[in-house]
Amino acid sequence: MTSFVDKPPCLFARARAQDIKVYAALDAGEGYIWNPVETESFDLEFGREITLDMIVEVPENEHTRLIIGVLDLEGYLIDKSNSEWFDT
């Protein structure tokens, strides 16, 4: 009898991310955003990292948070991360 522990671990796909974009905006609340920007599309090999500089205009006197997302070729959101809320 084979136990669950004896089975090999789940393998993750190792693939190149093609034609992706990075998206940044500030959260305006209630499903709205301020000042969205996105990069040109690019490819990223598995296991590689990239550093991008993006400029997002920050509105004055607002309570917001930074939203960073990864978009696919068709503009669908693949992954998203948010900062903590802050006042400008």
N, C-alpha and C positions, 0 to 999 in steps of 0.2 A: 504494500500500500504506500502511495506517495503522499506526503503531507504538503500542505501549502508552502511551508518553509523550504522544502526541497526544490520547488519550482524556480526557474530563473527569474530575476527581476524584470519588470516591465522595461522594454527598450523604447527609447525616445527616437523619433525620426531625426535624422541628421540631414537637413536640406538647406539649400540656399534660399534666402528670402529675396524674391525678385520684385522689382518695381514697387517698392514700398516708399512711403513718405512719412515724415514726422510732422505732427500737428501740435500747435501750442495755442492756448487761449486762456482768458481769465473768466472764471465762473461768475455770472451775474445773478445766479439763483433762478429758481422756478423754470429750469430748462433753457435759460438764455445764457449767451456768452458775450464777452467783449473782445474785440480786436483779434480774431483768429488769424494765424499765419501758418503756412506749411512749407516744407522744403520741396525741392525738385525730387522726382523719384530717383531711387538708387537701388542697387543690389547689395546684399550683405551675406557673406559666406558664413556657414555654420561655425560657431565658436569665436567669431571675430567681434570686435567692438568698434564703435565709431563715436566720435565726439562732434557734435554739431553746435554752432552758434546761431541762436535765433533771437530776434528782438521783438518783444511784445510790448506795445504801448500800454502803460498802466493808467487807468482812470484815477483821478484824484478823489479823495474822501469817500472811498467805497470799501465795503467788506467783501473780500473775494478770496479766491484760491487759484493757483496755477493748475491748468489741466494740460497734460502731455499725452498724446496718443500716437499710435502707429496705424496708418491707413494702407489698405491694399490698392491695387491698380485702379479699381473701380470707385475708390473713395470710401469704402466701408471700414469702420473702426475695428481693428484687429485686437488691440490692447490699449489700455488706458491707465493712467496714474494721476493722482491728485496730490497737491501739497496740502498742508494744514491751512485753515482759513486765517487770513490776516487783514489788517486795515491799511489802506493806502493813504 
